[in-house]
Amino acid sequence: MSDTPSWSVDEIVPLLQQVDLFAGLPDEDLRGVAAIVRGEQVEAGKALFEEGDPGDAYYVVYSGSVEILKGADKLAVRRKGEGFGEMALLDDAPRSATARAAEECQLMAVGRDDFQKLLGDDSLPLRMLHVLSKALRALGIRFANVDRSAQASDTPVADLDAVSRVLQRGMVPTTAPRVEGFDVAAGTTLEDTGRGNTTWDHLRMKDGSPAVLVLDVRADGFPPAYVAGMARAALRTAAASAEDAAELLRLANGALADMHVEGVDQFVECGVLIPQQGGVIWASAGRMPAGVLGREGAFQQLGSHGPPLGMMDGFSYGSEAVEMGVGDSALVLSGGSNGLFRGAADLVAQVHGKPAGEVVGTVHKAIRKAQEAESTTEEISVVYLRRN
């Protein structure tokens, strides 16, 4: 590196307006970023950083061009007004690629420490971005592993669904949470030809209350499980500050809406069950088949409280409290027709005295049998919760 270039805030702001990461920000915010920019000049052929180096800054090309390399492969070339290395703004994980000057170039660098101070250090948005960053890195590693496995076996990954299934298998929990006063079980039907579009999860709310989630992705252009991973990370982060189920959905919805890619459908239907004394709290983003089955045979359908996550930024979700007596149970499916759900509910009513895990296994078998008759292989997540 040679002479250090410097620019005024008025010179930097117009360039930042061209950068995807900062596009659309108010002028006041852009000037705040411009104030923490430092200049760097790199000679042709010099590496700005190597794959595996710790990341501490994000770069925007002011002049010249920079090649992004993965091993011997050139992934991209960044030119004036284009940025690279944005993940370093969120954590200090190793660089995932090498950046090398293709010609002598001048770069604007934004340091991670300065950027996080600008965001407000330990603010909720920043903490949410930290979790999303880790999820992105983890999913990127799994993509790479899938690609290496395919090359090693001379069997190419045929489509996005094959990648999605690998990611999904890594997300589905192996055990259900223990909830005082309830018997809980859940599972996902995993099909060899499935899209990997659904999973279930459990987390703790701000007050320590357990919550059980069901996710179903409506994605076009991305592996569905990739989008599910983003939703899962957003929900887990939001739970640390969410006062209730409705706020949990609102915060996660805002995070996913911010990440929306124009022209690509990447919406997530999500159902949330929070067991509490005397019943459950239910909240749903999108239309997810759910209901409460009384021990004596009564059935109450549970409704939707807003659009799928990521579809409508700023939406205020609702929720409902549902009373449950001893022996009553709640059933949630990630998808399927009304007929499939009512069939599953009728089956649950017949085996309601069985252990929760056995009930879910019975529902899974019935779903597969129904799908075989219809020649479909839709993967479905099932959550069952019975009050003791």
N, C-alpha and C positions, 0 to 999 in steps of 0.2 A: 504494500500500500504506500502511496506517495502523498502529495499535497492534499490536505483536507479541504474540500469545497465547503462553502457556506452560502446560504440563501436567506432572504428576508421572508417573514411570514407571508407577505403578499405574493411572493414568488412561489411559495410552496402550496398554498391553498388551491390554486387552479389545477395543479397536478393531482392533488389528493382527490379532487372531485371526479377524476377519471378512474380512480382505483376502486375495484369492486368492493373491497372491504369497507371503504368509507363513503361510497356513493349514496347520495340521498341524505347525508347528515346535514344539519343546519350549519350555516356559516360559522356561528359561534363555536360549535363543537370542532369543526375543521381547524379553526384557528388555535384551539386548544391542543390538537394533535400536532399542528405545525410548530408550535412552541417547543415541543420536546424532540423534534427531529434533529438528528446530527448527520453531517455529510461524511461520505467515505469515497475515496477514489481507488480503483483497483486496476492493475495492469492486465493486459490481455494474457489469457492463459492461466492466471492465478486463481486458486480456489478461495472463495470467500469463506466457505466452511465445507467440511467433509461429512459424509454419512457417518453417524455415530457420535459426532461432536455434540456437546451440550448446547442447546439452543437458548439464546438470550435476547434475540432481536428479530424484528420483521423488517423487510427491505422493499423499497420501491425504486425502480430504475428511473433515474433522471436523464441519463444519456448513455448510449451504448447498448449492450445486450448481455444477458447472463443465461448460460445453459444450466438446466436442472438435470442431473444424471443419477441413475440408479445402477451401480456397477458400471458396466460398459455401455448400457443403454441410455440414450438421450430421451428423457421424458417430455421436455418442453424447453422453449426459449422465451425468456421474459425481456420485453423491450420497454421503451419509455412509457411511463404511466401504468406499468404492470408491477404487481407485487409478488413476493414469495416469502416462505418461512413464517406464515401467520400463526401456526400452532405454538411457536416459541413465545408468543404474547401471553399464553395461558399457563404453560408449565415449562419445566426445564428438562423434559424428556429428550433423549438423543435425537439429533436430526435424522429424518427418514430418507434423505437424499443428499447428494453433493451439489453445491452451487459453484460454478466456475465462470469467470468472465470470458465471454467469447471474443471480446474486443475491449479496448480500454473503455472503462465506463465510470460514471459517477452515480452514486447510490444515496438515497435518503434512508437512514436507519431509525427505527423506533424501538428503543430498549424496553424490555419487559417490565422492569421495575417502574420506570417512568409511566408506562402505559397503564399499569394496574393502579398506580396512585391517581391517575387521571380518572379512572373508572370509579374510584372510591374504595380501594383496598378490599375489605371483607364484605362488600355489599352482596345481596342475594343474586343479582344478575351475574356478578363475577364468579361467585361460588358455583352457580349453575353452569357457566361457561367452562370452569375447571372440570366438572364432571363430564360434560359433553365432549371436551377435548380428550379425556382419557378414553371415553367410549369410542371416539373416532379412531384413536391410535390402536385400540384393541381390535376393532373391526378391520382396520387396515392390515394388521398382522395376520388375522385369520384369512383375509383375501390372499395375502402372499403365500400362506401355508397351503391353501387350496391349489393355487397355481403351481407351486413346487411339487405337490403330490401328483397333480395331473401330468406334469412333465416327466416325473420319475417313472410313472406307469405307462407313458405314451398314450394316455387317455385324456383328451382335451375336455375341459369343462364345457358342456354342451350349451348351457344357457344360464341366465341369471337365477333360475329356480334352484339349480344345483348348488350354486354359491349360497343362496338364501337358506337352504336346508342346513348347511354346515353351520352358519351363524345361529340359526334358530336352536339347534341342538345344544349349543353352548349357553343359551339363555334360559331354557326351561328349568325351573327349580327341581331339585331331586326330592325334596320333602316339603310338606305343608306346614304352616306355622301352628304352634300350640296356642290355643286361645281359651282362656278360662271360661267355663260355662258352655262351650261349644265343641262339637266334633267337626273337624274341617278336613277336607281332602280336595285335591285338584289334579288335573293332568291334561295333556295335549295328545291327541291322536297324531302320530308321526308317520307319514306315508312316504314311500320311496319315490313317488312321483308328485309329492306335494309342493306347494309354493313357499313353504316356510313363513307363511303370513300371519301366524297366530302364536301366542304364548300367554302364560299367566305369570303372576309375580306376587310377592307380598313385601310389605314395608311397615315402618313405624311412623305415625304422624307426630307432629310437634309435641303433643301431650302424652306420647307413649302408646296411644291406641294402635292396635294392629289393623292393617287394611289389606284386603286381598283384591288383586286386580286381574282383569281379563283384557287382553289387547288383540285387536284384529286390524290388519293393515290393508288399506285400499291404495296400493301403490302402482305406478306405471312409470317405468324408466329406471327405477332403482330396485335392487333385491329387496323384497318386502321385509325380511328380517333386519336389514340395515336400518330401515325406517323404524322398525319396532325397537331396535337398540337405542336409537335416539330418543324415542318416546319414553322408554324405560328409564334412561338416564335423567331425563327432564322430570319425570314423576318422582324419582327417588330424591332428587335434589330439592324439588318443591316441597316434599313432605316435611323437610326440616323446619319450615316456617309456616306451613299451611295450618290454619286454625280448624278447617273442616274439609269435607270431601269436595264441596263446590269450589273452594279456593284452590285445592290441589289441582283440579282440572283447569281452572282459570290460569294458574301460573304455568303449567305444562303446555297449555294451548298457546300462550304467548311465546314461549321458547320455540315451539315447533313452527309457528307462523313466521317468526324471524328467520328461520332457516329454509323457508319455502323457496323452491326453485321455480321460476316462472315457466308455465307451460307443462309442468310435470305434476301429476296427481300423486300426492304422498300423504294422504290423510289417515288418521288412526282412530278407530272406534275403541272406546275404553269404558269398561264398567268397573265401579269401585264399591266394594262391600266393607263396611266398618262395623264389626260386631260390638254391641254395647249391652248394658243391662236392660233386659226387657225386649230386645229385638236387634235390628240392624239399621244402619244408615246406608242408603243406596243413592248413587249418582252415576249418570251415564252420559258420555259424549258420543253421540250417534245412537243408532237403533240396535241394541244388543238384547237378544232374547233372555229374559230373566223373570223370575216369579217366586213367590213364597207359597209353600204348600202346607196347609194346616194338617195336623195329625188326624183330624176327623174327615179330611177330604176336601176342605175348602181350598180354593186357589185364587191368588191375587197376582195379576200381571204387574210387573214393574216397568215404568215408562222411561222415556228418554228425557234428558234435561238440557239438550243443546246439540250443536253440530259436532262432527268428529274433530278431534284435536288437529290443529294446524290449518283448518279450513277458514275460520273467521276470527281474526285477531281482535282482542278486546271484548270477546263475548263473556257475559256473566252467567255462569252455570248455576243450576239449582240442585237440590237434593231432596230426598224424602226419608222420613223416619217411619219404619215399618215395625209394628209390634209383632212379637213372636212368643208363643207359649212353649212350654216344655214339650219336646217332640216335634215341633214345627221345623221346617227346613226351607232353605233358600237354594235355588238352582240358577246358575248362569251359564249360557253357552256363548261362545264367541261369534257364532253365525248359524246358518241353517234356516230352513223355512219354518213358518209357524207350525206346520204339521209335524215337522221333525221335533220341534221344541215341545209341543203338547204331548207327543208320543214319549219323549224322554221324561216329561213331568209325570205322566201316567205310570211309567215304569218305576220312577222313584217312589211314588205312592205305594207301590206293591212291595218294595224292599226297604221301606224307611227304617225298619228296625235293625238292619244290618250295619256293620261298621262303615264309616264314611268312605274309606278307601275301597271297600267292596262295592259300594253303591256307584262310585265313579267308574270302576272297572266294568260294571254291568252296563252302565250308560254307554261307555266307549264301544263295547261289543255290539250293542244295539245300533249305534250310529253307523258302525262299519257295515253291519248287515243291511241296513237301509240304503246305504250308499252303493253297495254291491248291486242291489236290485235296480238302482237308478243309473248304474255305470258312472258314478262320480267318485272322486277321491279328495274332496275338500277336507282339509285338516281343521279340527275343531278343538278348542280348549273348553274344559268343563270345570266349574267350581261348584262344590256342594258344601253346605254348611248347615248343621243341625243343632238346635238348642237343646242342651241336656237338662 
